[in-house]
């Protein structure tokens, strides 16, 4: 699939925003066809991101969130040094995604479509726990989205975010997502206060836990967790972590939990990790375009509407 430039008449890949010959800007190419096509599959399949390019993608995520975080702090009545840990964690979360509080949310909180929802009845410590865990889900998706944006040379939109979100409908990527969130809470939440119920509820239903696919995605989750930690370390510094530790002691949260228990996993080499990320982004285009899985059409449309309602609330 190609696009014909109205200025020079030359052909460009269908996903292009600009003519590769003369640089003329194309009109917006609406719909999922711009991501669910052979050109997208070929570009993602042949992508060869360097370590430097990948680091720049992570740093762009950090820089964008820092600008929002600093704006939120400056517009608030809080002094950065005296701010309560829960309030600081709220500001950090809002620097990346939308945040809302409701009653009776399962597993303390929920993430979907750039929206983190937290049970407002929880005490401060459990709200901190829930926000960090759900923020981990968002950041993993954010990494995948920004890799696609960079490789395809497009602007992020509701369709692209829907493609990435649909990726987590597959068992192995969903397992990766849940395990990555476990690793993030294990790093930032004081030892003994972790809760891995949501991971094991899903993991226990995996039929072949020793399959190459399952082991690979768990190793990849272990590796991507380091990148999410890198991003969050720019916001959750030692001072804030100490405040969080004290808050957990004040709230007397139970310490019945330990490690997630999967001790044989490894951290992938950087090149293998980066190549694996682009392979994940291929899942939906391949299933929908090459394998003609029309059952995903309704999911993509539903997800697009949900992203649009969060990204454009007015």
ROVEX-662211 format. One record per residue (C-alpha): x, y, z; residue in one letter. Coordinates in nm, 4 decimals. Each point is the difference from the previous one (the first is absolute). Example, Ala and Ser with C-alpha at 12.3 -4.5 7.8 and 13.67 -1.06 7.14 Angstrom:
<site east="1.2300" north="-0.4500" up="0.7800" code="A"/>
<site east="0.1370" north="0.3440" up="-0.0660" code="S"/>
This chain:
<site east="0.0000" north="0.0000" up="0.0000" code="X"/>
<site east="0.1339" north="0.3418" up="-0.0949" code="X"/>
<site east="-0.0975" north="0.3650" up="0.0060" code="X"/>
<site east="0.0275" north="0.2174" up="-0.3093" code="X"/>
<site east="0.1347" north="0.3475" up="0.0676" code="X"/>
<site east="-0.2390" north="0.2704" up="-0.1295" code="X"/>
<site east="0.2988" north="0.2310" up="-0.0576" code="X"/>
<site east="0.2561" north="-0.2117" up="-0.1877" code="X"/>
<site east="-0.1930" north="-0.3178" up="-0.0794" code="X"/>
<site east="0.2574" north="-0.2310" up="0.1587" code="X"/>
<site east="-0.0880" north="-0.3006" up="0.2150" code="X"/>
<site east="0.0623" north="-0.0193" up="0.3769" code="X"/>
<site east="-0.0803" north="-0.2761" up="0.2537" code="X"/>
<site east="-0.3628" north="0.0078" up="0.1125" code="X"/>
<site east="0.0921" north="0.0898" up="0.3596" code="X"/>
<site east="0.2049" north="0.3047" up="-0.1014" code="X"/>
<site east="-0.0981" north="0.3456" up="0.1208" code="X"/>
<site east="0.2209" north="0.1690" up="-0.2594" code="X"/>
<site east="0.1022" north="-0.0724" up="-0.3588" code="X"/>
<site east="0.3400" north="-0.1710" up="-0.0011" code="X"/>
<site east="0.0842" north="0.1731" up="-0.3286" code="X"/>
<site east="-0.0938" north="0.3678" up="0.0466" code="X"/>
<site east="-0.0978" north="0.0176" up="0.3688" code="X"/>
<site east="-0.3589" north="0.1142" up="-0.0582" code="X"/>
<site east="-0.2297" north="-0.0756" up="0.2934" code="X"/>
<site east="-0.2776" north="-0.2502" up="-0.0602" code="X"/>
<site east="-0.3517" north="0.0428" up="0.1299" code="X"/>
<site east="-0.0759" north="-0.2091" up="0.3081" code="X"/>
<site east="-0.0344" north="-0.3685" up="-0.0848" code="X"/>
<site east="-0.2912" north="-0.0953" up="0.2210" code="X"/>
<site east="-0.0865" north="-0.3446" up="0.1309" code="X"/>
<site east="0.1916" north="-0.3104" up="0.0976" code="X"/>
<site east="0.1129" north="-0.0667" up="-0.3571" code="X"/>
<site east="0.3043" north="0.2184" up="0.0584" code="X"/>
<site east="0.1270" north="-0.2546" up="0.2578" code="X"/>
<site east="-0.1651" north="-0.3208" up="-0.1201" code="X"/>
<site east="0.1745" north="-0.0406" up="-0.3364" code="X"/>
<site east="0.2960" north="-0.1694" up="-0.1659" code="X"/>
<site east="0.2161" north="0.3144" up="0.0070" code="X"/>
<site east="-0.0323" north="0.0254" up="0.3781" code="X"/>
<site east="0.0818" north="-0.3674" up="0.0410" code="X"/>
<site east="0.3069" north="0.0298" up="-0.2238" code="X"/>
<site east="0.1281" north="0.3134" up="0.1747" code="X"/>
<site east="-0.0443" north="-0.1392" up="0.3507" code="X"/>
<site east="0.1408" north="-0.3378" up="-0.1010" code="X"/>
<site east="0.3148" north="0.1561" up="-0.1451" code="X"/>
<site east="0.0432" north="0.2632" up="0.2722" code="X"/>
<site east="0.3464" north="0.0069" up="0.1495" code="X"/>
<site east="-0.0095" north="0.2467" up="0.2865" code="X"/>
<site east="0.3376" north="0.0851" up="0.1473" code="X"/>
<site east="0.0588" north="0.0178" up="0.3745" code="X"/>
<site east="0.0395" north="0.3763" up="-0.0318" code="X"/>
<site east="-0.3304" north="0.0359" up="-0.1847" code="X"/>
<site east="-0.1789" north="-0.2087" up="0.2614" code="X"/>
<site east="0.1542" north="0.2004" up="0.2836" code="X"/>
<site east="-0.1173" north="0.3188" up="-0.1711" code="X"/>
<site east="-0.3543" north="-0.1404" up="-0.0127" code="X"/>
<site east="0.0090" north="-0.0672" up="0.3758" code="X"/>
<site east="0.1465" north="0.3434" up="0.0703" code="X"/>
<site east="-0.2691" north="0.1684" up="-0.2099" code="X"/>
<site east="-0.2629" north="-0.1711" up="0.2184" code="X"/>
<site east="0.1804" north="0.1279" up="0.3103" code="X"/>
<site east="0.0424" north="0.3550" up="-0.1315" code="X"/>
<site east="-0.3633" north="0.0326" up="-0.1051" code="X"/>
<site east="-0.1218" north="-0.1206" up="0.3406" code="X"/>
<site east="0.2451" north="0.2218" up="0.1881" code="X"/>
<site east="-0.1368" north="0.3075" up="-0.1723" code="X"/>
<site east="-0.3546" north="-0.0976" up="0.1024" code="X"/>
<site east="0.1111" north="-0.0897" up="0.3534" code="X"/>
<site east="0.1771" north="0.3317" up="0.0550" code="X"/>
<site east="-0.3068" north="0.1837" up="-0.1286" code="X"/>
<site east="-0.2290" north="-0.1910" up="0.2364" code="X"/>
<site east="0.2251" north="0.0733" up="0.2978" code="X"/>
<site east="0.0318" north="0.3693" up="-0.0857" code="X"/>
<site east="-0.3780" north="0.0359" up="-0.0335" code="X"/>
<site east="-0.0653" north="-0.1774" up="0.3309" code="X"/>
<site east="0.0197" north="0.1341" up="0.3537" code="X"/>
<site east="0.2604" north="-0.2611" up="0.0975" code="X"/>
<site east="0.3633" north="0.0532" up="0.0812" code="X"/>
<site east="0.2004" north="-0.2742" up="-0.1695" code="X"/>
<site east="0.1990" north="-0.0772" up="0.3155" code="X"/>
<site east="-0.3055" north="-0.0221" up="0.2256" code="X"/>
<site east="-0.2461" north="-0.1708" up="-0.2309" code="X"/>
<site east="-0.1639" north="-0.3162" up="0.1323" code="X"/>
<site east="0.1097" north="-0.3170" up="-0.1818" code="X"/>
<site east="-0.3481" north="-0.0826" up="-0.1294" code="X"/>
<site east="-0.0430" north="0.3483" up="-0.1458" code="X"/>
<site east="0.3395" north="-0.0225" up="-0.1682" code="X"/>
<site east="-0.0819" north="-0.3416" up="-0.1468" code="X"/>
<site east="-0.3283" north="0.1431" up="-0.1305" code="X"/>
<site east="0.1862" north="0.2820" up="-0.1754" code="X"/>
<site east="0.2468" north="-0.2491" up="-0.1484" code="X"/>
<site east="-0.2815" north="-0.2196" up="-0.1315" code="X"/>
<site east="-0.1803" north="0.3002" up="-0.1494" code="X"/>
<site east="0.3205" north="0.0936" up="-0.1811" code="X"/>
<site east="-0.0377" north="-0.3178" up="-0.2058" code="X"/>
<site east="-0.3709" north="-0.0844" up="-0.0046" code="X"/>
<site east="-0.3439" north="0.1042" up="0.1220" code="X"/>
<site east="-0.0833" north="-0.0868" up="0.3612" code="X"/>
<site east="-0.3374" north="-0.0408" up="0.1661" code="X"/>
<site east="-0.1375" north="-0.1397" up="0.3257" code="X"/>
<site east="-0.3120" north="-0.2120" up="0.0342" code="X"/>
<site east="-0.1615" north="-0.2397" up="0.2433" code="X"/>
<site east="0.0124" north="-0.3792" up="-0.0166" code="X"/>
<site east="0.2757" north="-0.0544" up="-0.2570" code="X"/>
<site east="0.1320" north="-0.3578" up="-0.0056" code="X"/>
<site east="0.3631" north="-0.0657" up="0.0971" code="X"/>
<site east="0.0270" north="0.3542" up="0.1442" code="X"/>
<site east="0.0276" north="0.1573" up="-0.3442" code="X"/>
<site east="-0.0307" north="-0.0380" up="-0.3741" code="X"/>
<site east="0.1798" north="0.1259" up="-0.3097" code="X"/>
<site east="-0.1293" north="0.0326" up="-0.3530" code="X"/>
<site east="0.0084" north="0.2494" up="-0.2865" code="X"/>
<site east="0.2351" north="0.2523" up="0.1661" code="X"/>
<site east="-0.2205" north="0.0080" up="0.3095" code="X"/>
<site east="0.1059" north="-0.1174" up="0.3462" code="X"/>
<site east="-0.2957" north="-0.0607" up="0.2327" code="X"/>
<site east="0.0575" north="-0.0465" up="0.3740" code="X"/>
<site east="-0.2370" north="-0.1040" up="0.2787" code="X"/>
<site east="-0.0463" north="0.3196" up="0.1995" code="X"/>
<site east="-0.0806" north="-0.1913" up="0.3213" code="X"/>
<site east="0.3565" north="-0.1300" up="0.0334" code="X"/>
<site east="0.2404" north="0.1492" up="0.2520" code="X"/>
<site east="0.2985" north="0.2004" up="-0.1229" code="X"/>
<site east="0.2415" north="-0.2944" up="-0.0197" code="X"/>
<site east="-0.2316" north="-0.2196" up="-0.2027" code="X"/>
<site east="-0.0784" north="0.2876" up="-0.2349" code="X"/>
<site east="0.3748" north="0.0479" up="-0.0545" code="X"/>
<site east="0.0351" north="-0.3726" up="-0.0651" code="X"/>
<site east="-0.2902" north="-0.0036" up="-0.2453" code="X"/>
<site east="0.1092" north="0.3116" up="-0.1902" code="X"/>
<site east="0.3570" north="-0.1241" up="-0.0493" code="X"/>
<site east="-0.1217" north="-0.3396" up="-0.1189" code="X"/>
<site east="-0.2486" north="0.1441" up="-0.2488" code="X"/>
<site east="0.2519" north="0.2589" up="-0.1154" code="X"/>
<site east="0.2350" north="-0.2885" up="-0.0839" code="X"/>
<site east="-0.2650" north="-0.1378" up="-0.2390" code="X"/>
<site east="-0.0273" north="0.3393" up="-0.1662" code="X"/>
<site east="0.3752" north="0.0451" up="-0.0387" code="X"/>
<site east="0.0486" north="-0.3387" up="-0.1619" code="X"/>
<site east="-0.2637" north="0.0916" up="-0.2585" code="X"/>
<site east="0.1592" north="0.3441" up="-0.0334" code="X"/>
<site east="0.3350" north="-0.1553" up="-0.0894" code="X"/>
<site east="-0.1573" north="-0.2200" up="-0.2674" code="X"/>
<site east="-0.1990" north="0.2936" up="-0.1404" code="X"/>
<site east="0.3011" north="0.2290" up="-0.0185" code="X"/>
<site east="0.2092" north="-0.2678" up="-0.1694" code="X"/>
<site east="-0.2742" north="-0.0324" up="-0.2643" code="X"/>
<site east="-0.0178" north="0.3781" up="-0.0378" code="X"/>
<site east="0.3749" north="0.0204" up="-0.0534" code="X"/>
<site east="0.0361" north="-0.2981" up="-0.2342" code="X"/>
<site east="-0.3046" north="0.0885" up="-0.2123" code="X"/>
<site east="0.0709" north="0.3750" up="0.0127" code="X"/>
<site east="-0.3583" north="0.0886" up="0.0925" code="X"/>
<site east="-0.1791" north="0.2044" up="0.2628" code="X"/>
<site east="-0.1587" north="-0.1872" up="0.2887" code="X"/>
<site east="-0.3769" north="-0.0242" up="-0.0396" code="X"/>
<site east="-0.2961" north="-0.1977" up="0.1317" code="X"/>
<site east="0.0421" north="-0.2664" up="-0.2665" code="X"/>
<site east="0.3644" north="-0.0688" up="0.0834" code="X"/>
<site east="-0.0765" north="-0.0170" up="0.3716" code="X"/>
<site east="-0.2867" north="-0.2391" up="-0.0752" code="X"/>
<site east="0.2314" north="-0.2289" up="-0.1970" code="X"/>
<site east="0.2412" north="-0.0178" up="0.2951" code="X"/>
<site east="-0.2820" north="-0.0510" up="0.2514" code="X"/>
<site east="-0.1394" north="-0.2860" up="-0.2113" code="X"/>
<site east="0.3429" north="-0.1651" up="0.0137" code="X"/>
<site east="-0.0640" north="-0.0715" up="0.3677" code="X"/>
<site east="-0.3048" north="-0.2105" up="-0.0924" code="X"/>
<site east="0.2483" north="-0.2742" up="-0.0920" code="X"/>
<site east="0.1004" north="-0.2310" up="0.2828" code="X"/>
<site east="0.3788" north="0.0424" up="-0.0083" code="X"/>
<site east="0.0052" north="0.3834" up="-0.0232" code="X"/>
<site east="-0.2650" north="0.0153" up="0.2741" code="X"/>
<site east="0.2211" north="-0.2191" up="0.2183" code="X"/>
<site east="0.2941" north="0.2280" up="-0.0771" code="X"/>
<site east="-0.2046" north="0.3036" up="0.1011" code="X"/>
<site east="-0.1097" north="-0.1508" up="0.3318" code="X"/>
<site east="0.3477" north="-0.1218" up="0.0913" code="X"/>
<site east="0.1591" north="0.3333" up="-0.0885" code="X"/>
<site east="-0.2427" north="0.1755" up="0.2345" code="X"/>
<site east="0.1025" north="-0.2451" up="0.2747" code="X"/>
<site east="0.3653" north="0.0896" up="-0.0479" code="X"/>
<site east="-0.0774" north="0.3712" up="0.0225" code="X"/>
<site east="-0.1935" north="-0.0292" up="0.3252" code="X"/>
<site east="0.2721" north="-0.2284" up="0.1371" code="X"/>
<site east="0.2559" north="0.2736" up="-0.0676" code="X"/>
<site east="-0.1880" north="0.3055" up="0.1280" code="X"/>
<site east="-0.2235" north="-0.1423" up="0.2742" code="X"/>
<site east="0.1697" north="-0.0830" up="0.3345" code="X"/>
<site east="0.1007" north="-0.3662" up="0.0242" code="X"/>
<site east="-0.2703" north="-0.2277" up="0.1347" code="X"/>
<site east="-0.2889" north="0.2241" up="-0.1031" code="X"/>
<site east="-0.0276" north="-0.1259" up="-0.3576" code="X"/>
<site east="-0.3082" north="-0.1749" up="-0.1324" code="X"/>
<site east="0.0197" north="-0.2351" up="-0.2988" code="X"/>
<site east="-0.3580" north="-0.1281" up="-0.0070" code="X"/>
<site east="-0.0856" north="0.1501" up="-0.3400" code="X"/>
<site east="0.3055" north="-0.1601" up="-0.1594" code="X"/>
<site east="-0.0628" north="-0.3458" up="0.1418" code="X"/>
<site east="-0.3701" north="0.0119" up="-0.0830" code="X"/>
<site east="0.1102" north="0.0217" up="-0.3624" code="X"/>
<site east="0.3180" north="-0.2111" up="0.0186" code="X"/>
<site east="-0.1745" north="-0.2924" up="0.1696" code="X"/>
<site east="-0.2265" north="-0.0351" up="-0.3049" code="X"/>
<site east="0.2901" north="-0.0208" up="-0.2457" code="X"/>
<site east="-0.0040" north="-0.3593" up="-0.1244" code="X"/>
<site east="0.3657" north="-0.0431" up="-0.0950" code="X"/>
<site east="0.2061" north="0.2124" up="0.2368" code="X"/>
<site east="0.3244" north="-0.1444" up="-0.1367" code="X"/>
<site east="-0.0665" north="0.0739" up="-0.3663" code="X"/>
<site east="0.2626" north="0.1999" up="-0.1850" code="X"/>
<site east="-0.2539" north="0.2771" up="-0.0650" code="X"/>
<site east="-0.0932" north="0.0391" up="0.3678" code="X"/>
<site east="0.3620" north="-0.0060" up="0.1197" code="X"/>
<site east="0.1034" north="0.2478" up="-0.2686" code="X"/>
<site east="-0.2711" north="0.2515" up="0.0903" code="X"/>
<site east="0.0737" north="-0.0301" up="0.3715" code="X"/>
<site east="0.3693" north="0.0653" up="-0.0689" code="X"/>
<site east="-0.0999" north="0.2946" up="-0.2166" code="X"/>
<site east="-0.2239" north="0.1299" up="0.2803" code="X"/>
<site east="0.2927" north="-0.0309" up="0.2381" code="X"/>
<site east="0.2087" north="0.2036" up="-0.2440" code="X"/>
<site east="-0.2595" north="0.2677" up="-0.0798" code="X"/>
<site east="-0.0620" north="0.0458" up="0.3716" code="X"/>
<site east="0.3506" north="0.1460" up="0.0190" code="X"/>
<site east="-0.1021" north="0.2652" up="-0.2543" code="X"/>
<site east="-0.3180" north="0.0875" up="0.1891" code="X"/>
<site east="0.2090" north="0.0233" up="0.3180" code="X"/>
<site east="0.2410" north="0.2295" up="-0.1831" code="X"/>
<site east="-0.2888" north="0.2305" up="-0.0927" code="X"/>
<site east="-0.1558" north="0.0039" up="0.3472" code="X"/>
<site east="0.3344" north="0.0467" up="0.1751" code="X"/>
<site east="0.0046" north="0.3459" up="-0.1561" code="X"/>
<site east="-0.3031" north="0.0818" up="0.2169" code="X"/>
<site east="0.0032" north="-0.2341" up="0.2997" code="X"/>
<site east="0.3309" north="0.0889" up="0.1605" code="X"/>
<site east="0.1488" north="-0.1241" up="0.3270" code="X"/>
<site east="-0.1792" north="0.2691" up="0.2028" code="X"/>
<site east="-0.3385" north="-0.0958" up="-0.1389" code="X"/>
<site east="0.0703" north="-0.3699" up="0.0459" code="X"/>
<site east="0.0827" north="0.0639" up="0.3658" code="X"/>
<site east="-0.3253" north="0.1937" up="0.0395" code="X"/>
<site east="-0.1857" north="-0.2944" up="-0.1553" code="X"/>
<site east="0.1706" north="-0.2423" up="0.2409" code="X"/>
<site east="-0.1035" north="0.2108" up="0.2981" code="X"/>
<site east="-0.3568" north="0.0295" up="-0.1306" code="X"/>
<site east="-0.0279" north="-0.3795" up="-0.0190" code="X"/>
<site east="0.1173" north="-0.0301" up="0.3598" code="X"/>
<site east="-0.2443" north="0.2665" up="0.1151" code="X"/>
<site east="-0.2899" north="-0.1759" up="-0.1741" code="X"/>
<site east="0.1077" north="-0.3373" up="0.1465" code="X"/>
<site east="-0.0448" north="-0.1874" up="-0.3270" code="X"/>
<site east="0.0333" north="-0.3792" up="0.0219" code="X"/>
<site east="0.3416" north="-0.1387" up="-0.1002" code="X"/>
<site east="-0.1131" north="-0.3511" up="-0.0905" code="X"/>
<site east="0.1268" north="0.0219" up="-0.3564" code="X"/>
<site east="0.3455" north="-0.0821" up="-0.1331" code="X"/>
<site east="0.1609" north="-0.0442" up="-0.3416" code="X"/>
<site east="-0.1937" north="-0.0889" up="-0.3131" code="X"/>
<site east="0.2046" north="-0.3194" up="-0.0022" code="X"/>
<site east="0.1133" north="-0.0391" up="-0.3636" code="X"/>
<site east="0.3723" north="-0.0056" up="0.0703" code="X"/>
<site east="0.1287" north="-0.1669" up="-0.3182" code="X"/>
<site east="-0.0786" north="0.2893" up="-0.2310" code="X"/>
<site east="0.2731" north="0.2015" up="-0.1665" code="X"/>
<site east="0.0441" north="0.3533" up="-0.1305" code="X"/>
<site east="0.0381" north="-0.0074" up="-0.3767" code="X"/>
<site east="0.2951" north="0.1534" up="-0.1783" code="X"/>
<site east="-0.0833" north="0.3541" up="-0.1107" code="X"/>
<site east="-0.0062" north="-0.0790" up="-0.3731" code="X"/>
<site east="-0.2263" north="-0.3011" up="0.0515" code="X"/>
<site east="-0.2336" north="0.2016" up="0.2200" code="X"/>
<site east="-0.0309" north="0.2846" up="-0.2502" code="X"/>
<site east="-0.0624" north="-0.2369" up="-0.2917" code="X"/>
<site east="-0.2594" north="-0.1825" up="0.2076" code="X"/>
<site east="-0.1934" north="0.3219" up="0.0620" code="X"/>
<site east="-0.0536" north="0.0567" up="-0.3707" code="X"/>
<site east="-0.1069" north="-0.3633" up="-0.0395" code="X"/>
<site east="-0.2716" north="0.0568" up="0.2613" code="X"/>
<site east="-0.1382" north="0.2964" up="-0.1930" code="X"/>
<site east="-0.0403" north="-0.2324" up="-0.3000" code="X"/>
<site east="-0.2505" north="-0.2286" up="0.1715" code="X"/>
<site east="-0.3184" north="0.1904" up="-0.0793" code="X"/>
<site east="0.0916" north="0.1052" up="-0.3574" code="X"/>
<site east="0.0909" north="-0.3611" up="-0.0827" code="X"/>
<site east="-0.3114" north="-0.1523" up="0.1606" code="X"/>
<site east="-0.2397" north="0.2484" up="-0.1571" code="X"/>
<site east="0.1622" north="0.0562" up="-0.3397" code="X"/>
<site east="0.1871" north="-0.3201" up="-0.0864" code="X"/>
<site east="-0.2081" north="-0.2527" up="0.1936" code="X"/>
<site east="-0.3287" north="0.1798" up="-0.0683" code="X"/>
<site east="-0.1199" north="-0.0141" up="0.3593" code="X"/>
<site east="-0.3053" north="0.2198" up="-0.0476" code="X"/>
<site east="-0.1014" north="-0.0671" up="0.3602" code="X"/>
<site east="0.2420" north="0.2712" up="0.1061" code="X"/>
<site east="-0.1745" north="0.2700" up="-0.2027" code="X"/>
<site east="-0.2660" north="0.0613" up="0.2638" code="X"/>
<site east="0.2637" north="0.0035" up="0.2752" code="X"/>
<site east="0.2072" north="0.2599" up="-0.1839" code="X"/>
<site east="-0.3050" north="0.2194" up="-0.0598" code="X"/>
<site east="-0.1074" north="-0.0308" up="0.3637" code="X"/>
<site east="0.3484" north="0.0857" up="0.1243" code="X"/>
<site east="0.0247" north="0.2975" up="-0.2325" code="X"/>
<site east="-0.3219" north="0.1444" up="0.1442" code="X"/>
<site east="0.1285" north="-0.0506" up="0.3544" code="X"/>
<site east="0.3338" north="0.1637" up="-0.0733" code="X"/>
<site east="-0.1772" north="0.2896" up="-0.1676" code="X"/>
<site east="-0.2230" north="0.0570" up="0.3044" code="X"/>
<site east="0.3030" north="0.0148" up="0.2315" code="X"/>
<site east="0.2339" north="0.1897" up="-0.2325" code="X"/>
<site east="-0.2678" north="0.2516" up="-0.1013" code="X"/>
<site east="-0.2325" north="0.0349" up="0.3024" code="X"/>
<site east="-0.1594" north="0.3182" up="-0.1319" code="X"/>
